[in-house]
Amino acid sequence: MNFQILDIDHVVIRAANLDVMTRFYRDVLGCALEKEQLDLGLIQLRAGRALIDLLQVGGRIDRPESGEPGAGRNMDHVCLRVEPFDADALKTWFAARDVRLGEQALRYGADGYGPSLYLFDPEGNMVELKGPPTQAA
């Protein structure tokens, strides 16, 4: 069987505090609320063509063997492609919202090398914001 990966469809992040995490991804990063399934402990947010699913730790469909949120076992990071990418403006935006920032660098991604900025959500998960490629893949 031959198949081709086209895009990231979704990423699932286990959340100890679903409300705080939802506000971060919705209000700070600008993801739109797509679907709520509170009986399952699941919030789905639109991130461009992909989804970020927030799964309540201890909820109906949580798999505790995934690890504890913030301990680096629930996910390493998710990378979101953004435009425009203005590192100074992004840093100012996030600093005003008390978001912990990581390093800025030129990094390789799906479209090639481009500017990138790491930041951390309220539970310590790393999020990478990636700008347009400066060198094609």
C-alpha positions in Angstrom: 0.0 0.0 0.0 1.4 3.4 -1.0 0.2 6.6 0.7 1.5 10.2 1.0 1.3 12.4 4.1 -0.2 15.7 3.1 -0.4 17.9 6.2 -0.7 17.7 10.0 -4.3 16.9 10.6 -4.4 17.6 14.4 -2.3 17.4 17.5 -3.7 16.3 20.9 -2.4 18.0 24.1 -3.4 16.6 27.5 -4.5 19.5 29.7 -4.6 19.6 33.5 -6.7 22.8 33.3 -8.9 22.7 30.2 -10.3 26.3 30.7 -6.9 27.9 31.0 -5.5 26.0 28.1 -8.5 26.8 25.9 -8.2 30.5 26.7 -4.5 30.4 25.8 -4.9 28.7 22.4 -8.0 30.7 21.6 -7.3 34.2 23.0 -3.5 34.4 22.8 -2.7 32.3 19.7 -5.9 33.1 17.9 -7.2 29.6 17.3 -11.0 29.4 16.7 -13.2 27.2 18.7 -14.2 24.4 16.4 -16.0 21.9 18.6 -16.7 21.2 22.3 -17.3 17.7 23.6 -17.3 18.5 27.3 -18.8 15.1 28.2 -15.6 13.6 26.8 -13.3 16.4 28.2 -12.4 17.5 24.7 -12.1 20.9 23.1 -11.1 21.2 19.5 -9.6 24.4 18.1 -9.0 25.4 14.5 -5.3 26.2 13.7 -5.3 27.0 10.0 -6.1 23.8 8.2 -5.3 21.7 11.3 -6.8 21.2 14.7 -5.4 21.4 18.2 -7.3 19.1 20.5 -7.2 19.8 24.2 -8.0 16.7 26.2 -8.8 17.0 29.9 -6.5 14.8 32.1 -8.8 12.3 33.8 -11.6 12.8 31.2 -13.5 10.0 29.6 -11.1 9.5 26.7 -7.8 10.4 28.4 -5.0 7.8 28.3 -2.9 8.3 31.4 0.0 6.3 30.0 0.7 9.3 27.8 2.4 11.0 30.8 1.7 14.0 32.9 1.1 17.5 31.4 4.1 19.7 31.6 6.4 16.8 32.2 7.5 16.6 28.5 5.7 13.3 27.9 2.4 14.5 26.6 4.1 16.2 23.6 7.4 17.8 22.7 6.1 20.7 20.7 3.6 21.7 18.0 4.7 24.0 15.2 2.3 26.5 13.8 3.0 28.2 10.5 2.2 32.0 10.8 2.2 35.0 8.5 3.2 37.7 8.9 6.2 36.8 11.0 7.5 39.8 12.8 9.6 38.5 15.7 9.6 41.8 17.6 5.9 42.3 17.3 5.3 38.7 18.3 7.5 39.0 21.3 5.7 42.2 22.4 2.3 40.6 22.0 3.2 37.6 24.1 5.1 39.5 26.7 2.0 41.7 27.3 0.1 38.4 28.0 2.8 37.0 30.4 3.7 34.2 28.0 7.0 32.6 28.6 9.2 32.9 25.5 11.9 30.5 24.3 14.6 31.2 21.7 14.2 32.7 18.3 16.2 31.1 15.4 16.2 30.1 11.8 14.9 26.5 11.7 14.0 23.9 9.2 10.3 23.0 8.7 8.0 21.6 6.0 8.6 24.6 3.7 12.3 24.9 4.3 14.4 27.1 6.5 12.6 30.1 8.0 12.3 32.3 11.1 10.9 30.6 14.2 10.0 31.5 17.8 9.4 29.2 20.7 7.0 29.9 23.4 5.2 28.0 26.1 1.6 27.5 26.9 0.3 27.7 30.5 1.1 24.0 31.2 4.6 24.2 29.9 4.1 22.7 26.4 6.3 24.2 23.8 4.7 25.9 20.8 6.8 26.9 17.8 5.6 29.8 15.5 7.2 29.5 12.1 7.4 32.2 9.5 7.7 31.9 5.7 10.7 30.1 4.3 13.8 32.0 3.5 15.3 29.0 1.8 13.1 26.4 0.1 13.1 22.8 1.3 
